[in-house]
Amino acid sequence: MEIRKWKQKGLLASMMAVSLMLAACGEESASNTESEPAGAEGKIEDVKLVLNWFPKSQHGGVYSAVEERTFEENGLNVEVEPGGPQVSPVQIVSAGDAQFGLAHADQMLIARNQGIELVALAATMQGSPQAFMFHKGEDIQGFEDLNGREVFVQPGITYWDFLKNKYDLSGATELGYNGQHVNFIDSKTSVTQAFVTSEPFFMEQENVPVETLLVSESGYDPYNVVLFTTKNYLESNKETVEKFVESYIKGWKSYEESSDKINEVIIGENPNIELEALNFETETQHEYVYGKDAAEHGIGYMTEERWDTLKNQLLDIGLLEEDFETSEIFTTEFLPGHE
């Protein structure tokens, strides 16, 4: 009788232990299921994007993709690092401290000349809004008319080298551009580098009437705000690149309709810029992002012909030392509707 009771107690204890173990496993499984992040195969991958400047409307698609969780839905946790005058996305990405960056097409070609192998993934702007700004009423019809004037321009900026080579600008007085416009405002005959998407607005706020001459009218018209990565990263992380580009393009599509909301987000990231300035930039950049070739072929579109033209222009002025196939520096593989 005692033996039977002992066996019954032992069996009961074993059953209780098994039940407790199963319950614990069930709780652990439920806990894992609840905490499992979204994204492909239940994994979230951390990546970093370095902007080409402080947060502005030209980055609207990025902040739209972050704010509306488009990156996250594609399994990406994206850290956005602001740019600035002392920040080089090319150097940061090539050093492996970020996976993606934004730069202008000519900067990427020059990096290639320096042995840095980058690959363009999408051209945010189909052309260049870079320009020279001058006081309204000054008789400037073409680039030759910059002679005899003070020209505020960033040292080493590529389009200035191109213009000096194509036109005789030996009569222009070159002064360093520092992002401020006080000296330009005080000198009525001077000229300064500018973006038509921003500086004219600032001058309007200062009650300074201005006009602009687009650099693209010279034939120099590189893609601007180009999304890129390194060749090595692309070859080893093709799926991640595909998801990033898809999210990036979706972000820009969304920004076209939700720019008012996203510009408020950008203000939070860059409180030094006014909402009115962002709205002006959004309006004036629209044709560059959504028009031109993008109107027919989609956001981010690029062609080998455009890259070849730019490469040859840089070769002609000696900023590139060796020729190469531009198919090595860009791909449309990840863009919607690519062939």
C-alpha positions in Angstrom: 0.0 0.0 0.0 2.8 2.4 0.9 4.6 1.5 -2.3 1.5 2.2 -4.4 1.1 5.6 -2.7 4.8 6.4 -3.3 4.5 5.5 -7.0 1.3 7.6 -7.4 3.0 10.6 -5.7 6.1 10.2 -8.0 3.9 10.0 -11.1 2.0 13.1 -10.0 5.2 15.0 -9.4 6.6 14.0 -12.8 3.4 15.1 -14.5 3.5 18.4 -12.8 7.1 19.0 -13.8 6.3 18.2 -17.4 3.3 20.6 -17.3 5.4 23.4 -15.8 8.1 22.8 -18.4 5.6 22.9 -21.3 4.0 26.0 -19.9 7.4 27.7 -19.6 8.2 26.8 -23.2 4.8 28.1 -24.3 5.4 31.4 -22.5 8.9 31.7 -24.0 7.5 30.9 -27.5 4.8 33.5 -27.1 7.3 36.0 -25.8 9.5 35.5 -28.8 6.6 35.8 -31.2 5.5 39.0 -29.7 8.9 40.6 -29.7 9.9 39.4 -33.2 10.5 42.5 -35.3 8.8 43.2 -38.6 10.5 42.8 -42.0 11.7 40.0 -44.2 12.3 36.7 -42.3 11.5 38.6 -39.1 14.8 40.5 -39.0 15.5 44.2 -38.8 18.9 45.2 -40.2 20.6 48.4 -39.1 22.0 50.6 -41.8 23.2 54.2 -42.0 22.6 56.9 -44.7 24.8 60.0 -44.8 23.1 63.1 -46.3 24.9 65.5 -48.6 23.8 68.5 -46.5 21.8 69.5 -43.4 18.3 68.1 -43.6 16.3 70.0 -46.3 13.5 69.3 -48.8 16.0 67.7 -51.1 15.9 64.9 -48.5 12.1 64.8 -48.3 11.9 61.2 -49.6 14.3 60.0 -46.9 12.3 61.5 -44.1 9.1 60.3 -45.6 10.3 56.7 -45.8 11.4 57.0 -42.1 8.3 58.7 -40.8 5.9 56.5 -42.6 7.9 53.4 -41.6 8.6 52.3 -45.2 12.1 51.4 -44.4 11.0 49.4 -41.3 8.4 47.5 -43.4 11.2 46.4 -45.6 13.2 45.2 -42.6 15.5 48.2 -42.3 16.3 50.4 -39.3 17.9 53.4 -41.0 20.0 55.9 -39.1 20.1 59.2 -41.0 23.3 61.2 -40.4 23.1 64.9 -41.4 25.7 66.3 -43.8 27.3 69.7 -43.8 30.4 71.6 -45.0 32.8 69.4 -43.0 31.0 66.1 -43.8 32.0 64.0 -46.7 29.5 61.2 -47.5 31.9 59.7 -50.0 34.7 59.4 -47.4 32.3 58.1 -44.7 30.7 55.4 -46.9 34.0 54.3 -48.5 35.5 53.9 -45.1 32.7 51.5 -44.1 31.2 53.8 -41.5 27.9 54.0 -43.3 26.3 51.8 -46.0 24.6 54.5 -48.1 25.3 58.2 -48.9 24.0 61.1 -51.1 26.3 63.0 -53.3 26.4 64.7 -56.7 27.3 62.7 -59.8 30.5 64.7 -60.5 31.7 64.0 -56.9 31.3 60.3 -57.5 33.3 60.4 -60.7 36.1 62.3 -59.1 36.1 59.7 -56.2 36.4 57.0 -58.9 39.5 58.8 -60.2 40.9 58.6 -56.7 40.4 54.8 -56.6 37.1 54.9 -54.6 34.7 52.5 -56.2 31.2 53.8 -55.7 27.9 52.7 -57.4 25.0 55.1 -58.0 21.7 53.6 -57.3 19.2 56.4 -58.0 19.4 60.0 -59.1 17.1 62.0 -56.9 17.3 65.1 -59.1 17.3 64.7 -62.9 19.4 67.8 -63.3 21.3 70.4 -61.4 19.6 73.4 -59.7 23.0 75.0 -59.2 23.2 78.6 -60.4 24.9 81.9 -60.2 22.8 84.6 -58.4 23.1 88.3 -59.1 21.3 91.5 -58.3 18.3 92.2 -60.4 19.0 94.7 -63.2 22.7 93.7 -63.7 23.4 93.0 -67.3 24.3 89.3 -67.1 23.1 87.4 -70.2 25.7 84.6 -70.2 28.7 83.3 -68.4 31.2 85.6 -70.2 29.5 88.5 -68.4 31.0 87.2 -65.1 34.2 88.9 -66.2 35.0 92.1 -64.4 32.9 91.0 -61.4 33.5 89.6 -57.9 32.4 85.9 -57.9 31.7 84.2 -54.6 32.4 80.5 -55.3 33.5 77.6 -53.2 37.1 76.7 -53.9 37.5 73.5 -56.0 33.8 73.3 -56.9 33.7 71.3 -60.1 31.3 73.4 -62.2 33.4 76.5 -61.7 36.4 74.6 -63.1 34.3 73.6 -66.1 33.1 77.2 -66.7 36.6 78.6 -66.4 37.8 76.1 -69.0 34.9 76.6 -71.4 34.7 80.4 -71.2 37.4 83.0 -70.7 36.7 84.1 -67.1 40.2 85.4 -66.4 38.7 88.8 -65.7 36.6 87.6 -62.8 37.7 88.1 -59.3 37.3 84.8 -57.4 36.3 85.1 -53.8 35.7 82.2 -51.3 32.1 81.3 -50.7 31.3 80.6 -47.1 27.5 80.1 -47.2 26.8 83.7 -46.0 25.5 86.4 -48.3 26.3 89.6 -46.5 29.2 90.5 -48.8 27.1 89.7 -51.9 24.3 91.9 -50.7 26.6 94.8 -50.1 28.3 94.5 -53.5 25.7 95.2 -56.1 27.9 94.1 -59.0 29.0 90.8 -57.5 27.8 87.3 -58.3 27.5 84.3 -56.0 27.0 80.6 -56.3 23.5 79.4 -55.4 20.8 76.8 -55.7 17.6 78.1 -57.4 15.7 76.0 -54.9 16.9 78.0 -51.8 19.0 81.2 -52.1 16.4 83.3 -54.1 14.0 82.7 -51.2 16.5 83.9 -48.6 17.1 87.1 -50.7 13.4 87.7 -51.0 13.2 87.6 -47.2 16.0 90.3 -47.1 14.1 92.4 -49.7 17.0 92.0 -52.1 15.7 91.5 -55.7 17.9 88.9 -57.5 18.1 86.9 -60.8 19.8 83.6 -61.5 21.8 82.0 -64.3 21.6 78.2 -64.2 24.9 76.4 -64.6 23.1 73.8 -66.7 22.7 76.4 -69.5 26.5 75.9 -70.1 25.9 72.2 -70.9 27.2 71.1 -67.5 24.2 69.4 -65.9 25.1 66.4 -63.6 22.6 64.4 -61.6 22.2 65.8 -58.1 21.6 64.2 -54.7 22.5 60.7 -56.0 22.0 57.7 -53.7 25.1 55.5 -53.7 26.9 52.7 -52.0 30.3 51.1 -52.5 30.9 48.4 -55.1 32.0 45.9 -52.4 28.9 46.5 -50.2 26.6 46.1 -53.2 28.2 42.8 -54.3 27.9 41.4 -50.7 24.5 42.8 -49.7 22.4 42.9 -52.9 19.1 42.1 -51.0 19.7 44.9 -48.5 20.4 47.4 -51.4 17.3 46.3 -53.2 15.1 46.9 -50.1 16.8 50.3 -49.4 16.3 51.6 -53.0 12.7 50.4 -53.0 12.0 52.2 -49.8 13.8 55.3 -50.9 11.8 55.5 -54.2 8.5 54.9 -52.3 9.5 57.7 -49.9 9.8 60.1 -52.7 6.5 59.1 -54.2 4.9 59.7 -50.9 6.6 63.0 -50.3 5.0 64.5 -53.4 1.6 64.2 -51.7 2.7 64.6 -48.0 5.4 67.2 -48.1 3.5 69.5 -45.7 3.6 66.8 -43.0 7.2 65.7 -43.8 8.5 69.2 -43.9 7.4 69.6 -40.2 9.5 66.5 -39.5 12.5 68.0 -41.3 12.1 71.1 -39.2 12.4 68.9 -36.1 15.7 67.6 -37.5 17.0 71.0 -38.6 15.5 73.8 -36.5 17.8 76.3 -38.2 15.7 76.3 -41.4 12.2 77.9 -41.7 9.2 76.1 -42.8 8.6 78.7 -45.5 12.0 78.0 -46.9 11.4 74.3 -47.0 8.1 74.9 -48.8 9.8 77.1 -51.4 12.4 74.4 -51.9 9.8 71.7 -52.2 8.0 73.7 -54.9 11.0 74.7 -57.0 12.7 71.2 -56.8 9.5 69.4 -58.0 10.5 69.5 -61.7 14.0 68.2 -60.9 12.7 65.2 -58.9 9.4 64.3 -60.6 9.8 66.0 -64.0 12.3 65.8 -66.8 13.2 62.1 -67.5 11.6 61.0 -64.3 8.1 62.0 -65.6 8.3 59.3 -68.2 10.7 56.7 -66.6 10.2 57.1 -62.9 12.0 58.7 -59.9 15.7 58.0 -59.7 16.1 57.3 -63.5 19.6 57.4 -64.9 21.1 56.8 -68.4 24.6 55.8 -69.5 24.5 58.7 -72.0 24.2 61.3 -69.2 27.0 59.7 -67.2 29.2 59.5 -70.3 28.7 63.2 -71.1 29.7 64.2 -67.6 32.7 61.8 -67.6 33.9 63.3 -70.9 33.5 66.9 -69.6 35.6 66.1 -66.5 38.2 64.3 -68.7 38.4 67.4 -70.9 39.2 69.7 -68.0 41.7 67.3 -66.4 39.7 66.4 -63.3 39.7 62.8 -64.4 43.0 61.1 -65.3 41.8 57.8 -66.7 38.9 56.9 -68.9 36.6 54.1 -67.9 33.2 52.6 -68.7 30.5 54.5 -66.8 28.5 51.3 -66.6 30.9 50.5 -63.7 29.7 53.5 -61.6 25.9 53.3 -61.8 23.1 50.7 -62.0 19.4 50.9 -62.7 18.8 47.3 -61.6 17.0 48.3 -58.4 14.8 51.0 -59.9 11.1 50.3 -60.6 10.5 49.1 -64.2 14.2 48.5 -64.9 15.0 46.3 -67.9 
